[in-house]
Amino acid sequence: QETPKTGDCRISGMMASLCGLEKAVKEHDPAQIDLAVGRMTVLFGVALTIGGIPLLYLGDEFGLMNDYDYVKNADHAEDSRWVHRVHYDSIAEIQRNDPTSVTGRVYGAVRKIITVRKGYSIFAERSMKVLNPGSRYLFAYAKESETEVAVCIANFSEHRLPLRLADTHGFDGCDPELMDLMTGDKLNVGDLLTIEPYAFKVFLGKRRS
């Protein structure tokens, strides 16, 4: 929506709608639902780990969608921001605990990333270094302390992409054994990984003493 006085434009909408979840749900398309939830997971992941105080817009954690009824109110019709000023959804609050529901999947992804952020002090560090993962579709960055390094990988594509963490050089000076904080699995820095479409991954390594 353009602002006549300044000429600038803004994008309005709930994250779920902007990420394609609204369209996918209306079309009953499971594959597109998977991709939309993945897009949201990647955005939540970066916001919650890259540094600073993360902002979650109310309702995004439930995957709430645009409310187009705002145009029926003459006081709101000319301001598109009302499309993402949605009303409280008591049904979504209940569904958030059902991991098979779309709401539950979105909420579960947010809770998992929050759990990781709260569980590891490395995310309190102010440092953040952008890495080169060797693909235009992967965004990689490192959080560093005197004893640990966390490398976050976000796949902003619908493609399965290969990656060796050693090639990012984020774990240079660390022990070769790492932990995947999203799954709890252990791995080696030289392992060839497959980063799934719209996946968000966090790996933790210990600096050599």
C-alpha positions in Angstrom: 0.0 0.0 0.0 1.4 3.4 -1.0 1.5 6.3 1.4 0.5 9.4 -0.7 2.3 11.9 1.5 5.7 10.2 1.2 5.5 7.9 -1.8 6.8 5.0 0.2 5.1 1.6 0.2 4.5 -1.1 2.8 3.8 -4.8 2.8 1.0 -5.9 5.1 0.0 -9.3 6.1 0.4 -12.1 8.6 3.5 -14.3 8.2 1.4 -17.4 7.3 -0.3 -15.6 4.5 2.9 -14.0 3.1 4.6 -17.4 3.3 1.9 -19.1 1.2 0.2 -21.1 4.0 -3.1 -19.4 3.5 -3.2 -20.3 -0.2 -2.0 -23.9 0.5 -4.6 -24.5 3.2 -7.4 -23.2 1.0 -6.3 -25.5 -1.9 -5.8 -28.5 0.4 -2.3 -29.0 -0.9 -0.1 -30.9 1.6 3.1 -30.4 -0.3 2.6 -26.6 -0.4 1.6 -26.6 3.3 4.9 -28.3 4.0 6.8 -25.7 2.1 4.9 -22.8 3.7 5.5 -24.1 7.2 9.2 -24.5 6.3 9.4 -20.9 5.1 7.9 -19.8 8.4 10.3 -22.0 10.4 13.3 -20.5 8.6 12.2 -17.0 9.4 11.5 -17.8 13.0 14.9 -19.5 13.2 16.9 -16.6 12.0 14.9 -14.1 14.1 15.4 -16.1 17.3 19.1 -16.9 16.9 20.9 -14.2 14.9 21.1 -11.8 17.8 19.3 -9.1 19.7 15.8 -9.2 21.0 13.5 -11.2 18.6 10.1 -9.9 17.7 7.2 -12.3 17.1 4.1 -10.6 15.8 1.1 -11.7 17.8 -0.6 -14.6 16.0 2.3 -15.6 13.8 3.3 -18.3 16.4 -0.1 -20.0 15.7 0.0 -19.5 11.9 -3.0 -17.1 11.9 -3.9 -15.8 8.5 -5.0 -12.4 7.0 -8.3 -10.9 8.1 -9.8 -9.3 5.0 -12.9 -8.2 6.7 -11.2 -5.0 7.7 -12.4 -3.4 4.4 -16.0 -3.6 5.8 -15.1 -1.0 8.4 -15.0 2.4 6.9 -12.5 3.6 9.5 -10.1 0.8 8.5 -10.7 0.2 4.8 -8.0 2.6 3.6 -5.3 1.2 5.8 -4.0 -2.2 4.7 -2.3 -2.8 8.1 -5.6 -3.9 9.5 -5.3 -7.1 7.4 -2.7 -8.4 10.0 -4.5 -7.0 13.1 -6.4 -10.2 13.5 -8.7 -11.1 16.3 -7.9 -13.6 19.0 -8.5 -17.2 17.8 -9.6 -19.5 20.6 -9.6 -22.5 18.2 -6.0 -21.9 17.2 -5.0 -21.8 20.9 -6.5 -25.3 21.3 -5.0 -26.6 18.1 -1.5 -25.4 19.0 -1.1 -28.5 21.1 -2.0 -30.9 18.2 1.2 -31.6 16.3 -0.8 -33.0 13.4 -2.6 -29.7 12.8 -1.2 -26.9 10.7 -1.4 -24.6 13.8 0.4 -27.2 15.9 3.2 -27.6 13.4 3.9 -23.9 13.3 3.6 -23.6 17.0 5.8 -26.6 17.6 8.5 -25.2 15.3 8.5 -21.9 17.2 8.7 -23.7 20.6 11.6 -25.9 19.4 13.7 -22.9 18.3 12.9 -21.0 21.5 13.9 -24.1 23.6 17.2 -24.2 21.7 17.8 -20.4 22.2 17.0 -20.7 26.0 19.0 -23.8 26.5 22.4 -22.7 25.2 24.2 -19.6 26.5 26.0 -19.1 23.1 22.9 -17.3 21.9 23.4 -14.6 24.5 26.6 -13.6 22.8 26.6 -10.3 20.9 28.9 -11.6 18.2 27.6 -12.8 14.8 29.7 -13.6 11.7 28.2 -14.3 8.3 29.7 -17.4 6.7 30.0 -18.6 3.1 28.1 -21.9 2.7 28.9 -22.2 -1.0 25.3 -21.8 -2.2 23.2 -18.7 -3.0 20.2 -20.4 -1.3 21.9 -21.0 2.1 22.3 -18.3 4.7 24.9 -19.3 7.3 26.2 -17.4 10.3 28.1 -18.2 13.5 27.7 -17.2 17.1 30.9 -17.4 19.0 32.1 -17.5 22.6 35.5 -18.2 24.2 34.6 -21.9 24.5 31.9 -22.6 21.9 30.7 -21.9 18.4 27.2 -22.3 17.0 26.7 -22.3 13.3 23.1 -21.7 12.0 22.1 -22.8 8.5 18.9 -21.5 6.8 17.9 -23.0 3.5 15.8 -20.3 1.7 14.8 -22.6 -1.2 12.7 -25.5 -2.2 15.8 -27.6 -3.0 17.7 -30.2 -1.0 21.2 -28.9 -0.8 24.5 -30.6 0.1 26.8 -29.0 2.7 29.9 -29.8 4.5 30.2 -27.6 7.6 33.9 -27.7 7.4 33.6 -25.7 4.1 31.9 -22.8 5.9 35.1 -22.4 8.1 32.7 -21.6 11.0 34.2 -24.4 13.1 37.8 -23.7 12.4 39.7 -24.2 15.7 37.0 -26.5 17.1 36.9 -30.2 17.9 35.6 -32.2 14.9 32.7 -33.6 16.8 29.6 -31.4 16.6 26.0 -31.6 17.8 22.8 -30.8 15.9 20.9 -28.8 18.4 17.6 -29.3 16.5 17.7 -33.1 16.7 20.3 -33.9 19.4 22.3 -36.0 16.9 26.1 -36.0 16.9 28.1 -35.6 13.7 31.5 -34.7 12.3 32.5 -31.4 10.8 33.6 -33.1 7.6 30.3 -35.1 7.1 28.4 -34.4 3.9 25.0 -33.2 5.0 21.7 -32.7 3.1 19.9 -29.5 4.0 16.2 -30.1 3.4 14.0 -27.5 1.7 13.3 -24.5 4.0 15.2 -26.2 6.8 16.7 -24.4 9.7 19.6 -26.1 11.4 21.8 -25.2 14.4 25.1 -27.0 15.1 27.3 -26.6 18.2 31.0 -27.1 18.5 33.6 -26.9 21.2 36.7 -24.9 20.8 40.0 -26.8 21.1 41.5 -26.2 24.5 
